[in-house]
Amino acid sequence: MNKLEIKGDWNITKGKLKQKWAKLTDDDLQFAEGKQEELLGRIQKRTGETREAIEKAVKEASSCCCD
C-alpha cells in the first residue's frame, strides 16, 4: 500500500482500532494528512504487529464506517 487512504469519520476508525489494540492511545492515533507512514510506524511500534496487518486493520476499520 503506497498511500494509506482513510475515509469517513476518523474518530470512528480510531475507536475501532483502539478496540482491536487496547494499548493504543490518542497520541498514537494522531492522523495528519501526509503523515500516513508515521501513523503506521507508531501503531506498529506500540502493537508489535506487522505493517501488513496494521494496514489491513486500518482499511477494514475505515471502510466499515463509510457504508
Secondary structure, 3 states (H helix, E strand, C coil): CCCCCCCCCHHHHHHHHHHHCCCCCCCCCCCCCCCHHHHHHHHHHHHCCCHHHHHHHHHHHHHHCCC
